[in-house]
Amino acid sequence: MKFPAAPAHRGFGPWLGLLLAVFLLTFWIPPTTARFGIVTTSALEGQDVILRIHNRPPGVTGFVWYRGIEKNYYTLISSLTLHSRRSLRGPEYSGRETVNLDGSLTIRKVTVWDLGMYIVVAVLQNFQKEVGFGRLNVYWPVSVPTLLASNTTVTENEDAVVMTCYTDESSTNWLFNATSLRLRERMKLSQDHRTLTIDPVRREDAGSYQCKVSNPVSSTESAPVELYVKY
């Protein structure tokens, strides 16, 4: 599927000086461990999502979140100081993001504009830093595919059948009588798995066929096509 380009920077606010101070405090310091990071997450468009962190270091005093692969003022989403629970917002704050006390980031009603890489900085005591990275994947719900057959009433050992699944999804599977289709030597799938050819057809091939499409967060099936075999 195609995704839109990255969004333009959002407008600045009167808190420019405060955010610049946050940026200076979070200027790159090599992390002391490579294990701290963001849990890569997948979601459907419109869902509320929490980007969680793993291996949180001890002695954290605050968190700063950025959108993208660069850590600077223009990619700043929001920061949170734990002891005061004070939050500062940056140009990439859309009104839907919240930095939580455990360091995670909540994004309400995600859109495909939210997909991509994120950076979180854990601010430690004595101005030490830990930097983590992770990705948010956002998908549209898959559309119901259409299954069409070249013929639905055929004669055993004489005719062939070609079934085609019309879909834009890249993952396609086949069902026979509501269970996963076990391919026989007379059955062939196209390279993209969207076309099933049975040649010749036999009586054991009679039944209900469906194609099932999916992405990492949703799936759906076509309406069944009944194949009748005369013998």
Summary of the structure (lengths in Angstrom):
residues: 231
radius of gyration: 25.9
end to end distance: 43.8
largest distance: 83.3
contacts: 681
relative contact order: 0.17
helix: 10%
strand: 44%
